[in-house]
Amino acid sequence: MAFMNRRHVLAAVGATAMAGTLGLRASASAAEARRMVVIHKIAGIPWVNMMADGVAQGGQKFGITASLIGPATPDPAQQVKLIEDVIAQKVDVIGLVPLDEKVCAPSLKRAQAAGIKVVTLEGPNQDGRDWNVDLVNSKTFGEIQMQRLAAAMGEKGRYVVYVGTLTTPLHNVWADAAIAYQKAHYPNMTLATDRFPGGDEVDVSQRTTLDVVKAYPDVAGILAEGSNGPIGAGNAIKQLHMEKKIAVVGTCVPSQAQALLKGKIIRECTLWNPTVSGYAMVAVAKLLLDGTPIVADMEIADLGKASVDPANKAIQFDKMLEITTDNVDSLVAAGL
């Protein structure tokens, strides 16, 4: 399947609507009997908008009324409220990108008790889910990010790490993997302080970077998880004219980061296609609704072979992208 970019999706399925601050993006026909709502970490940011397009595509493909919502800010309490609201709607499937696995677990267990299937993304240890889907190997993802940061820093100096929140599951798994890799391979690099939250919000990560530069004037690198983390960090570095002194590496959307990458302010990003992740969640929901067994090395519609861990209810694809000055224009042209 050729995943369409956001502009083409909107032309194909009609304009999507923002439901207040929740960012509701509907797909398929309201008359469809089976419904799925995906609850993301935050509404309205480019990454989540692109994932909503993938949910829409999956809904069209599999005949499921599929939509994506999220809280106005990355707040686990707000996310839980959305889960409870969706349970009350008696949907067939809940999709979740968790902000806090422990906080979300009781609500998800209530959903399962009500007969609702639960599919998570970026929630490998989430209780109360049927299956988790990931588009990358989390350990490898963090290690590659550290390799790129180390290269940009000349393998020496102090660095800091941003995550979406201190409880966001995979952001912290990636950060753990990156820091462990640094300690094992780059003895002349040092983590300056504990990781900072705010990587999902441009303004927060920008303010954090301005504060970091004051508190740690010798910092030479920033590893920013959350698609807005590198953008905010890059904006601050550009504002301070410190692009030659401080390297920024992390996760980002090519179209959002294009100017900062081409200006060599963000040195490199790693990610996967968020449209594919939305589609993948609906594809797994279809399997669950149909009672199709999910087994090792199975092919999943339009996504290819998956690495399946039945014991841990985990499905993993290898869809990592590395975004550099060399390929960012082509990725943007392809709809990212």
VENWO-V559653 format. One line per field, one symbol per residue. psi: psi as a letter, one per 20 degrees, with the letter a starting at -180 (. if undefined). A space follows every 10 residues. Layout:
psi = ???
This chain:
psi = popqrgghgh hhjrpqqonc jilpoqraqi iqhpqpppoa hqqiqgghgh hhhhgggggg gjkpoprprr rhqmohghgg ggghghghil rhppqpnqho hghhggghhh ghhjjpqppq pkmhkoqjqg qqpqiroggh ghghghghgg ghjkkqrqrr pqrgriiofh ghgggggggh gghhimijqp phrqqqrjii pggghghggh hghghmijpi qpooqpiigh ggghgggghi lkhihpppqb prpghhiggh ghjkgphqqq arohghhggh ghghgggghi kpporpkqpp ojiapqopnh hjlppprnkp qpprhhihgh gghij.
